[in-house]
Amino acid sequence: MTDDEKYFFDLNGYLVLRKVVDPDVIRCCNEAIDRYDDQIEVHERRFEGESKALTSDVRQRWSDAMVAWQRPYCEPFRQLMVHPRLKPYLRQIIGDYQMATRPRLIVMDKGCAGHYLHGGQLDRQSYSLTYHWKFGQIYNSLTLVEFPLADEGPGDGGLAVVPGGHKANYPIPEALRHYEAFQDEVVEVNVRPGDAVIFAEATIHGTLVWRADHQRRTLLYSYCPRYQARVAAIAAVSHPPYVQDLTPEQRAVLRPPH
């Protein structure tokens, strides 16, 4: 991680890395999603909350079972768990890290509802969700890596952030939370398949209504320090498909916190 990248991550709360994932991996992910499309379930939660600007009858579809799909369909999703290009970034931002939750796939069709904006220090009072800088070192807790599997261009919608929102100490204005005002403060993150977006969970972020004709497909991988637990451990006893046939390095990021 270069000094420039440290500066902009600390300043904005996120980084966009270009051409991180090999096109063949992206292709294999999309082929697997096509194969298992009928198992990607509609998520009934109203992620838009009370927002009139982000609501729609078209709902997001989610899956967190990709690394347990039958071979060879699980392979590309497993590879992304410990991507070599991202390891130095995660070590710099988090330290010794583990996966915080299962990898997640989000699918959005045209007109799909978004997700209200959330984050900042008041939204994230749990220490396992906070961001700090001390003595020349970033100390970030929950960190997200998003891998787009389709183009997310200007005006398409999708991931949106408020740069610097990870340092905000006052409540988010409700009109901003609902994307009903202050839109100029919100950055729509434009990416292409193969890119990766790293952002602090504390960064104010959300999802805009998907307006492109093509389907939005994105993967969300979350990481946290080894000594913190966000959810119950992804362990062999409770989730055997997640640990069988994994490489030692993949298995290591699924260990319980310690």
TORKOL-4160 file (C-alpha; in steps of 0.2 Angstrom, whole numbers, padded with zeros to 4 digits, m for minus):
258
<pt num="1" X="0000" Y="0000" Z="0000"/>
<pt num="2" X="0008" Y="0016" Z="m0006"/>
<pt num="3" X="0009" Y="0032" Z="0005"/>
<pt num="4" X="m0003" Y="0040" Z="m0008"/>
<pt num="5" X="m0015" Y="0026" Z="m0005"/>
<pt num="6" X="m0014" Y="0027" Z="0014"/>
<pt num="7" X="m0017" Y="0046" Z="0012"/>
<pt num="8" X="m0033" Y="0044" Z="0002"/>
<pt num="9" X="m0040" Y="0030" Z="0012"/>
<pt num="10" X="m0038" Y="0040" Z="0028"/>
<pt num="11" X="m0045" Y="0055" Z="0019"/>
<pt num="12" X="m0060" Y="0047" Z="0011"/>
<pt num="13" X="m0063" Y="0031" Z="0019"/>
<pt num="14" X="m0062" Y="0021" Z="0003"/>
<pt num="15" X="m0050" Y="0016" Z="m0011"/>
<pt num="16" X="m0054" Y="0010" Z="m0029"/>
<pt num="17" X="m0041" Y="m0002" Z="m0036"/>
<pt num="18" X="m0042" Y="m0005" Z="m0055"/>
<pt num="19" X="m0040" Y="m0022" Z="m0064"/>
<pt num="20" X="m0037" Y="m0032" Z="m0048"/>
<pt num="21" X="m0046" Y="m0048" Z="m0053"/>
<pt num="22" X="m0042" Y="m0058" Z="m0069"/>
<pt num="23" X="m0056" Y="m0058" Z="m0082"/>
<pt num="24" X="m0057" Y="m0077" Z="m0082"/>
<pt num="25" X="m0061" Y="m0076" Z="m0063"/>
<pt num="26" X="m0075" Y="m0064" Z="m0067"/>
<pt num="27" X="m0081" Y="m0074" Z="m0081"/>
<pt num="28" X="m0082" Y="m0090" Z="m0070"/>
<pt num="29" X="m0091" Y="m0080" Z="m0057"/>
<pt num="30" X="m0104" Y="m0075" Z="m0069"/>
<pt num="31" X="m0106" Y="m0092" Z="m0076"/>
<pt num="32" X="m0108" Y="m0099" Z="m0059"/>
<pt num="33" X="m0122" Y="m0086" Z="m0055"/>
<pt num="34" X="m0131" Y="m0091" Z="m0071"/>
<pt num="35" X="m0130" Y="m0109" Z="m0065"/>
<pt num="36" X="m0137" Y="m0106" Z="m0048"/>
<pt num="37" X="m0148" Y="m0091" Z="m0052"/>
<pt num="38" X="m0164" Y="m0100" Z="m0045"/>
<pt num="39" X="m0156" Y="m0102" Z="m0028"/>
<pt num="40" X="m0152" Y="m0083" Z="m0026"/>
<pt num="41" X="m0167" Y="m0078" Z="m0015"/>
<pt num="42" X="m0176" Y="m0061" Z="m0014"/>
<pt num="43" X="m0171" Y="m0052" Z="0001"/>
<pt num="44" X="m0187" Y="m0046" Z="0010"/>
<pt num="45" X="m0179" Y="m0033" Z="0021"/>
<pt num="46" X="m0183" Y="m0015" Z="0016"/>
<pt num="47" X="m0165" Y="m0009" Z="0014"/>
<pt num="48" X="m0171" Y="0009" Z="0009"/>
<pt num="49" X="m0180" Y="0011" Z="0026"/>
<pt num="50" X="m0191" Y="0026" Z="0025"/>
<pt num="51" X="m0183" Y="0034" Z="0009"/>
<pt num="52" X="m0194" Y="0039" Z="m0005"/>
<pt num="53" X="m0179" Y="0042" Z="m0016"/>
<pt num="54" X="m0172" Y="0024" Z="m0014"/>
<pt num="55" X="m0188" Y="0014" Z="m0014"/>
<pt num="56" X="m0195" Y="0002" Z="m0027"/>
<pt num="57" X="m0205" Y="m0014" Z="m0029"/>
<pt num="58" X="m0190" Y="m0022" Z="m0037"/>
<pt num="59" X="m0181" Y="m0030" Z="m0023"/>
<pt num="60" X="m0162" Y="m0035" Z="m0021"/>
<pt num="61" X="m0158" Y="m0054" Z="m0022"/>
<pt num="62" X="m0144" Y="m0061" Z="m0011"/>
<pt num="63" X="m0134" Y="m0077" Z="m0008"/>
<pt num="64" X="m0120" Y="m0081" Z="0004"/>
<pt num="65" X="m0118" Y="m0099" Z="m0002"/>
<pt num="66" X="m0107" Y="m0097" Z="m0017"/>
<pt num="67" X="m0091" Y="m0105" Z="m0009"/>
<pt num="68" X="m0102" Y="m0120" Z="m0005"/>
<pt num="69" X="m0108" Y="m0122" Z="m0023"/>
<pt num="70" X="m0103" Y="m0138" Z="m0032"/>
<pt num="71" X="m0086" Y="m0138" Z="m0040"/>
<pt num="72" X="m0080" Y="m0130" Z="m0051"/>
<pt num="73" X="m0093" Y="m0116" Z="m0048"/>
<pt num="74" X="m0087" Y="m0112" Z="m0030"/>
<pt num="75" X="m0069" Y="m0110" Z="m0035"/>
<pt num="76" X="m0068" Y="m0092" Z="m0041"/>
<pt num="77" X="m0077" Y="m0086" Z="m0025"/>
<pt num="78" X="m0065" Y="m0095" Z="m0014"/>
<pt num="79" X="m0050" Y="m0088" Z="m0024"/>
<pt num="80" X="m0056" Y="m0070" Z="m0019"/>
<pt num="81" X="m0056" Y="m0074" Z="m0001"/>
<pt num="82" X="m0037" Y="m0072" Z="0000"/>
<pt num="83" X="m0033" Y="m0062" Z="m0016"/>
<pt num="84" X="m0015" Y="m0059" Z="m0017"/>
<pt num="85" X="m0017" Y="m0041" Z="m0023"/>
<pt num="86" X="m0028" Y="m0037" Z="m0008"/>
<pt num="87" X="m0018" Y="m0045" Z="0006"/>
<pt num="88" X="m0005" Y="m0030" Z="0009"/>
<pt num="89" X="m0020" Y="m0018" Z="0009"/>
<pt num="90" X="m0029" Y="m0028" Z="0022"/>
<pt num="91" X="m0014" Y="m0030" Z="0033"/>
<pt num="92" X="m0010" Y="m0012" Z="0032"/>
<pt num="93" X="m0028" Y="m0007" Z="0036"/>
<pt num="94" X="m0033" Y="m0020" Z="0049"/>
<pt num="95" X="m0017" Y="m0030" Z="0054"/>
<pt num="96" X="m0019" Y="m0048" Z="0056"/>
<pt num="97" X="m0036" Y="m0051" Z="0049"/>
<pt num="98" X="m0050" Y="m0064" Z="0047"/>
<pt num="99" X="m0066" Y="m0065" Z="0037"/>
<pt num="100" X="m0080" Y="m0056" Z="0047"/>
<pt num="101" X="m0095" Y="m0064" Z="0038"/>
<pt num="102" X="m0098" Y="m0076" Z="0024"/>
<pt num="103" X="m0095" Y="m0069" Z="0006"/>
<pt num="104" X="m0110" Y="m0061" Z="m0001"/>
<pt num="105" X="m0118" Y="m0060" Z="m0018"/>
<pt num="106" X="m0130" Y="m0046" Z="m0022"/>
<pt num="107" X="m0140" Y="m0045" Z="m0038"/>
<pt num="108" X="m0150" Y="m0030" Z="m0043"/>
<pt num="109" X="m0162" Y="m0029" Z="m0059"/>
<pt num="110" X="m0166" Y="m0013" Z="m0067"/>
<pt num="111" X="m0176" Y="m0002" Z="m0055"/>
<pt num="112" X="m0171" Y="m0011" Z="m0040"/>
<pt num="113" X="m0172" Y="m0002" Z="m0023"/>
<pt num="114" X="m0157" Y="0004" Z="m0015"/>
<pt num="115" X="m0150" Y="0005" Z="0003"/>
<pt num="116" X="m0151" Y="0020" Z="0015"/>
<pt num="117" X="m0135" Y="0029" Z="0019"/>
<pt num="118" X="m0127" Y="0023" Z="0035"/>
<pt num="119" X="m0110" Y="0024" Z="0044"/>
<pt num="120" X="m0101" Y="0038" Z="0053"/>
<pt num="121" X="m0095" Y="0037" Z="0071"/>
<pt num="122" X="m0112" Y="0039" Z="0079"/>
<pt num="123" X="m0120" Y="0025" Z="0068"/>
<pt num="124" X="m0105" Y="0014" Z="0072"/>
<pt num="125" X="m0103" Y="0015" Z="0091"/>
<pt num="126" X="m0097" Y="m0003" Z="0093"/>
<pt num="127" X="m0078" Y="m0003" Z="0093"/>
<pt num="128" X="m0079" Y="m0018" Z="0081"/>
<pt num="129" X="m0086" Y="m0005" Z="0068"/>
<pt num="130" X="m0075" Y="0010" Z="0071"/>
<pt num="131" X="m0060" Y="0019" Z="0062"/>
<pt num="132" X="m0045" Y="0027" Z="0071"/>
<pt num="133" X="m0028" Y="0034" Z="0066"/>
<pt num="134" X="m0014" Y="0034" Z="0079"/>
<pt num="135" X="0004" Y="0037" Z="0079"/>
<pt num="136" X="0006" Y="0035" Z="0060"/>
<pt num="137" X="m0005" Y="0019" Z="0059"/>
<pt num="138" X="m0023" Y="0015" Z="0053"/>
<pt num="139" X="m0033" Y="0005" Z="0065"/>
<pt num="140" X="m0049" Y="0000" Z="0056"/>
<pt num="141" X="m0061" Y="m0013" Z="0062"/>
<pt num="142" X="m0074" Y="m0020" Z="0050"/>
<pt num="143" X="m0067" Y="m0018" Z="0032"/>
<pt num="144" X="m0077" Y="m0022" Z="0016"/>
<pt num="145" X="m0071" Y="m0027" Z="m0001"/>
<pt num="146" X="m0083" Y="m0026" Z="m0015"/>
<pt num="147" X="m0079" Y="m0035" Z="m0032"/>
<pt num="148" X="m0091" Y="m0029" Z="m0046"/>
<pt num="149" X="m0095" Y="m0042" Z="m0059"/>
<pt num="150" X="m0104" Y="m0030" Z="m0071"/>
<pt num="151" X="m0101" Y="m0012" Z="m0076"/>
<pt num="152" X="m0107" Y="0002" Z="m0064"/>
<pt num="153" X="m0105" Y="0018" Z="m0074"/>
<pt num="154" X="m0111" Y="0035" Z="m0071"/>
<pt num="155" X="m0129" Y="0036" Z="m0068"/>
<pt num="156" X="m0131" Y="0017" Z="m0066"/>
<pt num="157" X="m0133" Y="0018" Z="m0047"/>
<pt num="158" X="m0125" Y="0005" Z="m0035"/>
<pt num="159" X="m0112" Y="0008" Z="m0022"/>
<pt num="160" X="m0112" Y="0026" Z="m0015"/>
<pt num="161" X="m0101" Y="0034" Z="m0002"/>
<pt num="162" X="m0099" Y="0051" Z="0007"/>
<pt num="163" X="m0080" Y="0054" Z="0007"/>
<pt num="164" X="m0074" Y="0057" Z="0024"/>
<pt num="165" X="m0089" Y="0050" Z="0032"/>
<pt num="166" X="m0080" Y="0038" Z="0043"/>
<pt num="167" X="m0074" Y="0053" Z="0053"/>
<pt num="168" X="m0091" Y="0061" Z="0055"/>
<pt num="169" X="m0095" Y="0064" Z="0074"/>
<pt num="170" X="m0113" Y="0071" Z="0072"/>
<pt num="171" X="m0129" Y="0062" Z="0067"/>
<pt num="172" X="m0132" Y="0060" Z="0048"/>
<pt num="173" X="m0145" Y="0072" Z="0042"/>
<pt num="174" X="m0160" Y="0062" Z="0039"/>
<pt num="175" X="m0162" Y="0070" Z="0021"/>
<pt num="176" X="m0145" Y="0064" Z="0017"/>
<pt num="177" X="m0148" Y="0046" Z="0025"/>
<pt num="178" X="m0163" Y="0045" Z="0013"/>
<pt num="179" X="m0154" Y="0052" Z="m0002"/>
<pt num="180" X="m0168" Y="0066" Z="m0003"/>
<pt num="181" X="m0156" Y="0081" Z="m0001"/>
<pt num="182" X="m0137" Y="0084" Z="m0001"/>
<pt num="183" X="m0135" Y="0073" Z="m0016"/>
<pt num="184" X="m0119" Y="0083" Z="m0021"/>
<pt num="185" X="m0111" Y="0076" Z="m0005"/>
<pt num="186" X="m0113" Y="0058" Z="m0011"/>
<pt num="187" X="m0101" Y="0050" Z="m0023"/>
<pt num="188" X="m0108" Y="0036" Z="m0035"/>
<pt num="189" X="m0093" Y="0024" Z="m0036"/>
<pt num="190" X="m0090" Y="0019" Z="m0054"/>
<pt num="191" X="m0081" Y="0003" Z="m0057"/>
<pt num="192" X="m0079" Y="m0011" Z="m0070"/>
<pt num="193" X="m0078" Y="m0030" Z="m0068"/>
<pt num="194" X="m0061" Y="m0034" Z="m0061"/>
<pt num="195" X="m0060" Y="m0018" Z="m0050"/>
<pt num="196" X="m0061" Y="m0019" Z="m0031"/>
<pt num="197" X="m0067" Y="m0006" Z="m0019"/>
<pt num="198" X="m0060" Y="m0006" Z="m0001"/>
<pt num="199" X="m0070" Y="0004" Z="0012"/>
<pt num="200" X="m0072" Y="0006" Z="0030"/>
<pt num="201" X="m0088" Y="0000" Z="0037"/>
<pt num="202" X="m0088" Y="0017" Z="0046"/>
<pt num="203" X="m0088" Y="0026" Z="0030"/>
<pt num="204" X="m0105" Y="0033" Z="0026"/>
<pt num="205" X="m0111" Y="0022" Z="0012"/>
<pt num="206" X="m0127" Y="0015" Z="0004"/>
<pt num="207" X="m0134" Y="0009" Z="m0012"/>
<pt num="208" X="m0143" Y="0020" Z="m0025"/>
<pt num="209" X="m0157" Y="0013" Z="m0035"/>
<pt num="210" X="m0151" Y="0003" Z="m0050"/>
<pt num="211" X="m0155" Y="0011" Z="m0066"/>
<pt num="212" X="m0145" Y="0002" Z="m0079"/>
<pt num="213" X="m0153" Y="m0010" Z="m0091"/>
<pt num="214" X="m0141" Y="m0024" Z="m0087"/>
<pt num="215" X="m0141" Y="m0033" Z="m0070"/>
<pt num="216" X="m0130" Y="m0027" Z="m0056"/>
<pt num="217" X="m0120" Y="m0041" Z="m0049"/>
<pt num="218" X="m0107" Y="m0038" Z="m0035"/>
<pt num="219" X="m0098" Y="m0048" Z="m0022"/>
<pt num="220" X="m0095" Y="m0041" Z="m0004"/>
<pt num="221" X="m0081" Y="m0049" Z="0007"/>
<pt num="222" X="m0079" Y="m0042" Z="0024"/>
<pt num="223" X="m0064" Y="m0043" Z="0036"/>
<pt num="224" X="m0060" Y="m0039" Z="0054"/>
<pt num="225" X="m0045" Y="m0040" Z="0066"/>
<pt num="226" X="m0042" Y="m0058" Z="0072"/>
<pt num="227" X="m0046" Y="m0053" Z="0090"/>
<pt num="228" X="m0064" Y="m0046" Z="0086"/>
<pt num="229" X="m0079" Y="m0056" Z="0081"/>
<pt num="230" X="m0094" Y="m0049" Z="0071"/>
<pt num="231" X="m0104" Y="m0065" Z="0070"/>
<pt num="232" X="m0102" Y="m0083" Z="0076"/>
<pt num="233" X="m0086" Y="m0091" Z="0069"/>
<pt num="234" X="m0087" Y="m0099" Z="0051"/>
<pt num="235" X="m0081" Y="m0115" Z="0058"/>
<pt num="236" X="m0081" Y="m0133" Z="0053"/>
<pt num="237" X="m0094" Y="m0139" Z="0065"/>
<pt num="238" X="m0108" Y="m0127" Z="0060"/>
<pt num="239" X="m0103" Y="m0124" Z="0042"/>
<pt num="240" X="m0094" Y="m0139" Z="0035"/>
<pt num="241" X="m0096" Y="m0134" Z="0016"/>
<pt num="242" X="m0086" Y="m0118" Z="0020"/>
<pt num="243" X="m0071" Y="m0127" Z="0025"/>
<pt num="244" X="m0069" Y="m0144" Z="0016"/>
<pt num="245" X="m0057" Y="m0144" Z="0002"/>
<pt num="246" X="m0050" Y="m0126" Z="0005"/>
<pt num="247" X="m0032" Y="m0122" Z="0004"/>
<pt num="248" X="m0023" Y="m0119" Z="0020"/>
<pt num="249" X="m0023" Y="m0100" Z="0017"/>
<pt num="250" X="m0042" Y="m0100" Z="0014"/>
<pt num="251" X="m0045" Y="m0110" Z="0029"/>
<pt num="252" X="m0034" Y="m0098" Z="0039"/>
<pt num="253" X="m0046" Y="m0083" Z="0036"/>
<pt num="254" X="m0061" Y="m0093" Z="0043"/>
<pt num="255" X="m0053" Y="m0097" Z="0060"/>
<pt num="256" X="m0062" Y="m0091" Z="0075"/>
<pt num="257" X="m0056" Y="m0075" Z="0083"/>
<pt num="258" X="m0041" Y="m0076" Z="0095"/>
